[in-house]
């Protein structure tokens, strides 16, 4: 998680960037009283992720309604990855790396205990699909474009 927090989303590559963008887009759709699945559908189709859009939508819905605490995703122009976005990015990667116990332990901290297995199943289905299309998230960050000025 700490690898991602407060980083620019531009440092995420490929699948990691897509998942971050989809999570933030889902939240923004809810804030604007739009159906998030409909809002994200064309992008999921374009990225060959349409088969797991419903799993992604249910995962985000559960996180939104069954979270242990208030979690803030960034708005459209928020410049860095927020704490919950970083936690979720780490969860996606944990599942991709088969670090299931670590993922489960983190989930117990952010959602109600009765929803942990449900969330694990949704995360696992999305990642299994991503593996099948060779589009997995990773912990790797692209070099920063930021340069310090003296």
Residue pairs with C-beta under 8 A, 6 or more apart in sequence:
1 83
1 86
1 87
1 89
1 90
1 106
2 86
3 86
3 90
3 139
3 141
4 12
4 81
4 85
4 86
4 89
4 90
4 141
5 80
5 81
5 82
5 83
5 86
6 80
6 81
6 86
7 80
7 81
7 86
7 141
8 79
8 80
8 81
8 144
8 145
8 146
9 17
9 20
9 21
9 80
9 81
10 142
10 145
11 141
11 142
11 143
11 144
12 20
12 81
12 89
12 141
12 142
13 138
13 140
13 141
13 142
14 135
14 137
14 138
15 130
15 135
15 136
15 137
15 138
16 89
16 92
16 93
16 137
16 138
16 140
18 43
18 47
18 49
18 135
19 88
19 89
19 92
19 137
20 81
20 85
20 89
21 43
22 40
22 43
22 44
22 56
23 60
23 73
23 85
23 88
24 73
24 74
24 76
24 85
25 36
25 39
25 40
25 43
26 36
26 39
26 40
26 56
26 57
26 60
27 36
27 60
27 64
27 73
28 75
28 76
29 35
29 36
29 39
29 40
30 36
30 64
36 57
36 60
37 53
37 54
37 57
40 53
40 56
40 57
41 50
41 53
43 49
44 50
44 52
44 53
44 56
47 135
48 133
48 135
49 56
49 126
49 129
49 130
49 133
49 135
51 129
52 125
52 126
52 129
52 130
55 122
55 125
55 126
56 122
56 126
58 122
59 119
59 122
59 123
59 126
62 111
62 115
62 118
62 119
62 122
63 71
63 88
63 110
63 111
63 119
66 111
66 112
66 114
66 115
67 110
67 111
67 112
68 109
68 110
68 111
68 112
69 110
71 83
71 84
71 110
72 82
72 83
72 84
73 82
73 84
73 85
74 80
74 81
74 82
74 85
81 89
84 110
87 106
87 110
89 137
90 106
90 139
91 103
91 106
91 107
91 123
92 123
92 126
92 127
92 137
93 137
93 138
93 139
94 100
94 102
94 103
94 106
95 103
95 120
95 123
95 124
95 127
96 127
96 130
96 131
96 136
96 137
96 138
100 120
103 120
103 123
104 116
104 120
107 116
107 119
107 120
108 116
111 119
127 136
127 137
130 136
130 137
